[in-house]
């Protein structure tokens, strides 16, 4: 059985939190990653959907 929409949203929120944490750690050492930035933006857009 699959996840409900709410369960999937929670899963994505957890992923987003982890990606943002990684992004901050990389920024502390002066590293940026456009793929990571795009992944974060994509999840943020998905979470804003109605």
C-alpha positions, 0 to 999 in steps of 0.5 A: 500500500502506498503513502497518503498525500500527507505522509508523502508531504511529511517525507518531502519535508524531512528530505528538504530539511536534510538537504538544507542542512547539507547546503548550509554545511557546504556553504560553511566551507565555501562550496555551492552546488547547483544540483543541490540548489535545484533539488531544494527548489523543486521540493519547495515547489512541490510542497506549495502545491494545493 
